[in-house]
Amino acid sequence: MTDANAAPPIEPADLVRRPDRTRRRATIVGIFSLTALLLAASGYLVLTVAGQPVRAAPMVLDQPASVLWGRTIDRPVEVAANNVTIRRVKIRTGGTAAVVIRSGVVGTLIEDTQVQCTSAGTDGIVPGGYSALRVRVNGCRQAFAQREGSTATIVESFVDGRPYGEATPTSPTVPIPPPDPDSRAMAQRPPYAPAAAPPTPITYWPGPTTTGVPVGTALRNSGSLSLRTAGQVVTGLNIVGCVTVSAANVQILRSRITCNSTTYSIRTLAGATNLLVQDVEINGMAKNSASICCGDYTLRRGNVYNMIDGPRLANNTRIFDSYIHSLARIAGSHNDVLQSTGGNNIIVRHNTLLSYNPVTRDPFNSCLTIGSETSPSLTNLTFEDNYCNGGNYSIGISPRLVGSNILFRNNKYGRDYRFGVVSGWNRAGVIWERATNVYFDNGLPVV
C-alpha cells in the first residue's frame, strides 16, 4: 500500500537539477533520525510517526510536596522530589517503566490511579519506596516493584484485574526473631482438623467498603490541624498533614488524613478527653510510629494503614468496627497493629486486625501486644469479637505484665503467625476464654 502523504521518490535526474533541495531534505531526515535514536536511549515510548516508535523523556515531578491530580498522561512519570502525590491520574505508556521513583526520594503517594503499560517489557511502578492506594496496574511486566531497603506499601490495589497479593512474593525475606522464651502457648501450628462448625464469613468483620470515608463524600483540602476548642467538629476534610487535639469532646468525622510524621497522625495532648474519630481514613505514609496516640479517644469505622504501629491504647480508649492493616516494615521495626503498655478502661471490639503481608509473607509482630511498661498496671481491657491474623504471636502478652481484668473472648484467628496465636495466655490478670478464642477455619480453640 502506498502512503498518500509520503514524499515522491527521488530520481537520479533530481540530484542534478535540484541539489539544494535534496541536501535540505537529507539533512532534515538525518537530524530527525539522529534525534529519534538519541531519545530511544532513554527507554520511554510516547508517540509514533509513520508507524515507527519515537521515544521521549518522561514527565518529571521535581517540586517537593506537589500534587499531580486528575490528568491523563501518555508518557512515563518520574518522581524526583520528596512527598509528591499522584492522585486520580491515568498513565498510559511503554518504555522501561511507567512510574519511576528516583533514588533517595521519600514520601511518594500514588492514589486512585490507573497505570496501563503498552508494551510487554514495561514495568509499572519501580523500584520502591512509595505507597500505592487503590491503584490499578494493567499489562505490565512487573506491576509494583520493591527491593531490599526500599519496600513499598500497596493497599487495595489490583494487577490485571486481580487483587494485588496473589502474585509470587518478590520482596526480601524479613529476619526471624527468636520466639518468646517465656511463652506457654504452643509454638507450632496444631494439626488441621475438620471443621467443628462452618466458619463465620470473613465479610462479617470490617473491610475497605465499610470503613473510612463514605463513598460520595466531598472532601475539602486542608493542612495540619491543631484542635483546641471544646466540642469542635471537623468533617469532610482531606487533611494532608497531622492532627493534634487538646480540648474535650472534639470530633473528627468523614475525613482523610495523610500524615508523614515520624510520630503520630493524631495525637491527644493534655486537655483532650472523649475524642471521637469516626469514618476516617488514616495513611501513615510508612513513617508514623503509631497512627493514634495515646488515650481518651474512640475510633469507629476507621480505615488505618501504612504505619509502623496502629493505634496505641492507653486510658479510656475504644476501637470499634475498624479495619487496621498493611503495616509498614522498616529497618529494625517491631510492628504491632495495636499496642498497650499500660492504662485503664480499654475496649477493642469487632475489628479486622491484619498483621500479615501476603506478598512478602511477613507476619510482623502482633495484632495486639500488651504490657505495663509505661504505667503501674494495665486494667479493665476487653478484646472481643475481632478477626486477627499474623504476628510472631497474634496476641503477645508480656511476661512483665502487671494487670487485672484483661478479657479475651469471642475472637477468631488466622494461621499466618510465625510461632503461635498467643504467648502468655495464662498470666496473672488475664482471662482467656478457651472455648471462644478459636481458629477461623475450623472453629476449634487455639489453646
C-alpha positions in Angstrom: 0.0 0.0 0.0 1.3 3.5 -0.9 1.3 6.2 1.7 -0.5 9.2 0.1 1.4 11.5 2.4 4.8 10.1 1.6 7.3 12.2 -0.3 7.8 11.1 -4.0 10.8 9.0 -4.8 14.0 10.9 -5.8 15.0 10.1 -9.4 18.7 10.3 -10.4 18.0 13.4 -12.5 16.6 15.2 -9.5 20.0 15.0 -7.9 21.4 17.1 -10.7 18.6 19.6 -11.2 17.7 20.3 -7.5 20.9 19.7 -5.4 20.0 22.3 -2.7 16.5 21.0 -2.0 17.8 17.4 -1.9 20.5 18.3 0.6 18.0 20.1 2.8 15.7 17.0 2.7 18.5 14.7 3.5 19.7 16.9 6.4 16.2 17.1 7.9 15.8 13.4 7.7 19.2 12.9 9.2 18.5 15.2 12.1 15.2 13.5 12.8 16.7 10.1 12.7 19.6 11.1 15.0 17.1 12.7 17.4 14.9 9.6 17.5 18.0 7.5 18.1 19.1 9.6 21.0 15.7 9.7 22.6 15.4 5.9 22.2 18.3 5.6 24.6 16.0 7.0 27.4 13.7 4.0 27.1 10.4 5.9 27.0 7.8 5.4 24.3 5.3 8.3 23.9 4.2 8.6 20.3 4.6 7.1 16.8 5.5 8.8 13.5 4.8 7.0 10.2 4.3 3.7 12.1 7.7 3.9 13.8 8.1 4.3 17.6 9.6 7.6 18.8 10.8 7.8 22.4 10.9 10.9 24.6 11.8 12.0 28.1 9.2 11.5 30.9 7.2 14.0 32.9 9.5 14.8 35.9 7.9 15.8 39.2 10.7 17.7 40.9 8.7 20.1 43.3 8.6 18.8 46.9 5.0 18.2 48.2 3.5 18.8 44.8 0.3 17.1 43.7 -0.4 15.7 40.2 -4.2 15.5 40.0 -6.8 14.4 37.5 -4.6 14.1 34.4 -4.3 11.6 31.6 -0.6 11.2 30.7 0.7 9.3 27.7 4.3 9.2 28.8 6.2 7.9 31.8 6.4 9.8 35.1 9.5 10.2 37.2 9.3 11.4 40.8 12.3 13.4 41.7 11.2 15.2 44.9 10.0 14.2 48.4 6.4 13.9 49.4 4.9 14.0 45.9 1.3 12.9 45.5 -0.1 11.4 42.3 -3.9 11.2 42.6 -6.6 10.2 40.1 -4.2 10.1 37.2 -4.3 7.8 34.2 -0.8 6.9 32.9 -0.5 5.0 29.6 3.0 4.3 28.3 5.6 1.9 27.1 9.3 2.0 27.6 11.2 0.8 30.7 8.7 1.8 33.4 5.5 3.8 33.7 6.4 5.4 37.1 9.9 5.7 38.4 10.8 6.8 42.0 14.3 8.2 41.9 16.9 7.0 44.4 16.7 8.8 47.8 13.2 10.1 47.2 10.7 9.5 50.1 7.0 10.1 50.8 5.6 9.3 47.3 1.9 8.6 47.5 0.1 7.2 44.4 -3.7 7.1 44.9 -6.8 6.2 42.9 -4.6 6.0 39.8 -4.5 3.7 36.7 -1.3 2.5 35.1 -1.5 0.9 31.6 1.7 -0.5 30.1 1.6 -0.6 26.3 4.5 -3.0 25.8 5.2 -6.3 27.4 8.6 -5.3 28.7 7.4 -2.2 30.6 7.3 -2.2 34.4 4.6 -0.5 36.4 5.9 1.4 39.4 9.6 1.0 40.3 11.8 0.5 42.2 10.2 1.0 45.7 9.9 3.5 48.5 6.3 4.5 47.7 2.7 4.0 48.9 0.1 2.8 46.4 -3.6 3.1 47.5 -6.4 1.9 45.2 -4.0 1.7 42.2 -4.9 -0.5 39.2 -2.0 -1.7 37.0 -2.6 -3.5 33.7 -0.4 -5.1 31.1 2.9 -4.5 32.9 5.8 -6.9 33.2 6.1 -6.2 37.0 3.3 -4.2 38.5 4.6 -3.0 41.9 8.3 -3.3 42.4 10.1 -3.1 45.7 13.5 -4.1 46.8 15.6 -4.5 50.0 15.9 -1.2 51.8 13.2 0.4 49.6 10.0 -1.5 50.2 6.5 -0.3 49.2 3.1 -0.3 50.8 0.4 -1.4 48.5 -3.2 -1.2 49.7 -6.5 -2.2 48.0 -4.8 -2.3 44.6 -5.1 -4.6 41.5 -2.9 -6.2 38.9 -4.7 -7.1 35.6 -8.0 -7.1 37.4 -6.9 -9.3 40.3 -6.3 -8.1 43.9 -2.6 -7.5 44.5 -1.1 -10.1 46.8 -1.9 -13.1 44.8 1.4 -12.9 42.9 4.6 -14.6 43.9 6.5 -12.7 46.6 9.4 -10.6 45.2 10.4 -8.7 48.4 13.2 -9.6 50.7 12.7 -12.1 53.5 12.5 -10.4 56.9 14.8 -11.7 59.6 13.0 -14.0 62.0 13.3 -13.1 65.7 13.6 -15.8 68.3 10.4 -17.0 70.0 9.4 -15.6 73.3 11.3 -17.9 75.8 8.6 -17.3 78.5 5.7 -18.3 76.2 3.5 -21.1 77.5 1.5 -21.2 74.3 2.0 -23.8 71.6 4.9 -22.8 69.4 3.8 -24.7 66.4 0.6 -24.8 64.4 -1.7 -27.6 65.6 -2.7 -30.3 63.0 -5.5 -29.2 60.8 -8.8 -30.7 61.9 -12.1 -31.0 60.1 -14.4 -28.0 60.7 -16.3 -28.2 64.0 -18.8 -25.7 62.6 -19.0 -23.5 59.5 -16.6 -20.5 59.8 -18.1 -17.1 60.2 -17.9 -15.3 56.8 -14.9 -13.0 56.7 -17.3 -10.2 55.5 -18.8 -10.2 59.0 -15.8 -8.1 60.0 -15.0 -4.6 58.7 -13.1 -4.1 55.4 -12.4 -1.4 52.8 -16.1 -0.9 51.8 -17.4 -0.5 55.4 -14.7 1.8 56.9 -13.1 5.1 56.1 -14.7 8.0 54.3 -18.1 7.0 53.0 -18.4 6.8 49.2 -19.6 10.0 47.7 -18.3 12.3 50.4 -16.9 15.5 49.0 -13.6 16.5 50.7 -12.1 19.9 51.1 -8.3 20.2 51.2 -6.6 21.1 54.5 -3.2 21.1 56.1 -2.3 20.1 59.6 -4.7 20.9 62.3 -4.4 21.9 66.0 -7.9 21.4 67.6 -8.1 23.4 70.8 -11.8 24.3 71.1 -14.1 22.1 73.3 -16.8 20.4 71.2 -15.2 21.3 67.9 -16.4 19.2 64.9 -14.2 18.7 61.9 -15.8 16.9 58.9 -15.3 16.4 55.2 -11.6 17.3 55.0 -8.7 15.9 53.1 -6.0 16.6 55.6 -2.5 16.5 54.2 -0.7 16.7 57.5 -1.2 15.7 61.1 -3.7 16.5 63.8 -3.2 17.4 67.5 -6.1 17.6 69.9 -6.0 19.4 73.3 -9.7 20.0 74.1 -12.6 17.9 75.3 -15.4 16.4 73.1 -13.7 17.1 69.7 -15.0 15.1 66.7 -13.1 14.3 63.5 -15.6 12.8 61.0 -15.7 11.6 57.4 -12.2 12.8 56.6 -8.9 11.5 55.2 -5.6 12.1 57.0 -2.3 11.6 55.1 0.5 12.3 57.6 4.2 11.7 57.0 5.3 12.5 60.6 7.6 10.0 62.3 5.4 10.4 65.4 1.6 10.2 65.0 -1.2 11.1 62.6 -3.5 12.0 65.5 -2.1 13.0 68.9 -4.1 13.7 72.0 -2.5 16.2 74.4 -3.3 17.5 77.9 -7.0 18.5 78.0 -8.1 16.1 75.3 -10.9 13.9 76.6 -13.6 12.0 74.8 -12.2 12.5 71.3 -14.3 10.8 68.5 -12.6 9.7 65.3 -15.3 8.3 63.0 -15.5 7.3 59.3 -11.9 8.4 58.9 -9.1 7.1 56.7 -5.5 7.4 58.1 -2.5 6.9 55.9 0.7 6.9 58.0 2.9 7.2 54.9 5.2 4.4 56.1 6.5 6.8 58.7 4.1 7.0 61.7 5.5 5.3 64.8 1.8 4.9 65.7 -1.3 6.2 63.9 -3.1 7.5 67.0 -1.6 8.2 70.4 -2.4 7.7 73.1 -5.5 7.9 75.2 -9.0 9.3 75.7 -10.4 8.6 72.3 -12.8 6.4 70.3 -12.0 5.2 66.8 -15.1 3.9 65.0 -15.2 2.6 61.4 -11.6 3.7 60.8 -9.5 2.5 57.8 -6.0 2.7 59.2 -2.9 1.6 57.3 0.7 2.2 56.2 2.3 2.9 59.6 4.8 1.1 61.8 2.2 0.6 64.6 -1.5 1.2 64.6 -3.4 3.0 67.4 -1.8 3.0 70.9 -4.1 2.0 73.7 -3.9 4.0 77.0 -6.6 5.2 79.4 -10.1 5.4 78.1 -9.5 4.2 74.5 -12.0 2.3 72.4 -11.5 0.7 68.9 -14.8 -0.3 67.2 -15.7 -1.6 63.8 -12.4 -0.7 62.2 -10.0 -2.1 59.6 -6.4 -1.8 60.6 -4.0 -3.3 58.2 -1.0 -3.0 55.8 1.7 -2.2 58.4 5.0 -0.7 57.0 8.1 -2.7 57.6 11.2 -0.5 58.0 14.7 -1.5 59.2 14.5 -2.7 62.8 10.8 -2.2 63.2 8.7 -4.2 65.7 5.3 -3.8 64.2 2.1 -4.2 66.2 -1.4 -3.5 64.8 -2.4 -2.5 68.4 -0.3 -1.9 71.4 -0.8 -1.0 75.1 2.0 -0.5 77.6 -0.4 0.4 80.4 -3.7 2.1 81.2 -7.3 1.5 82.3 -10.7 1.2 80.6 -9.9 -0.1 77.1 -12.3 -1.8 74.7 -11.3 -3.4 71.3 -14.5 -4.8 69.7 -15.5 -6.1 66.2 -12.4 -5.1 64.2 -10.3 -6.6 61.4 -6.7 -6.6 62.6 -4.2 -7.8 60.0 -0.6 -8.3 61.0 0.4 -10.1 57.8 1.7 -9.1 54.4 0.7 -11.8 52.0 3.1 -10.6 49.3 6.3 -10.6 51.4 4.9 -13.3 53.8 5.9 -11.1 56.7 3.8 -11.7 59.9 5.2 -8.6 61.6 5.0 -8.8 65.4 1.3 -9.0 66.6 -2.3 -8.0 66.2 -2.2 -6.9 69.9 0.8 -6.6 72.3 0.1 -5.7 75.9 2.2 -4.9 78.9 2.6 -2.4 81.7 5.9 -0.8 80.9 4.8 2.9 80.9 2.1 2.7 83.7 1.8 0.9 87.0 -0.6 -1.6 85.5 -3.0 -2.5 82.7 -6.5 -3.0 83.9 -10.0 -3.4 82.5 -9.2 -4.3 78.9 -11.8 -6.2 76.8 -10.7 -7.7 73.5 -13.8 -9.3 71.8 -15.4 -10.2 68.5 -12.3 -9.4 66.4 -10.7 -11.2 63.5 -6.9 -11.3 63.9 -4.3 -12.7 61.6 -0.5 -12.7 61.6 2.2 -11.8 64.1 5.1 -13.6 65.7 2.4 -14.3 68.1 -1.0 -12.9 67.1 -1.6 -11.9 70.7 1.6 -11.0 72.7 1.3 -10.8 76.5 4.4 -9.5 78.2 5.9 -11.6 81.0 6.4 -8.3 82.8 2.6 -7.5 82.7 1.0 -6.2 85.9 -2.6 -6.4 85.1 -6.2 -7.3 86.1 -9.5 -8.0 84.4 -7.9 -8.4 80.9 -10.6 -10.3 79.0 -10.2 -12.1 75.6 -13.5 -13.7 74.3 -15.3 -14.5 71.0 -12.3 -13.8 68.7 -11.3 -15.7 65.6 -7.7 -16.1 64.4 -6.0 -16.9 61.1 -2.9 -19.1 60.7 -0.4 -16.7 59.3 1.5 -16.3 62.6 5.1 -17.3 63.0 5.2 -19.1 66.4 1.6 -19.3 67.7 -1.6 -17.5 68.3 -0.9 -16.3 71.9 2.0 -16.0 74.3 1.3 -15.8 78.0 -2.5 -16.5 77.8 -2.5 -17.8 81.4 -0.6 -14.9 83.0 -2.0 -13.3 86.2 -4.8 -10.9 85.4 -5.6 -12.4 82.0 -9.0 -14.1 81.4 -8.7 -16.2 78.2 -11.9 -17.9 77.3 -10.6 -21.0 75.7 -13.9 -22.1 74.1 -14.5 -18.8 72.3 -11.0 -17.9 71.1 -10.9 -20.1 68.1 -9.3 -20.6 64.7 -11.2 -19.0 61.8 -11.0 -22.0 59.5 -12.3 -24.8 61.8 -13.8 -23.1 64.9 -11.6 -25.1 67.3 -9.9 -23.5 70.4 -6.4 -22.2 69.8 -5.1 -23.4 73.2 
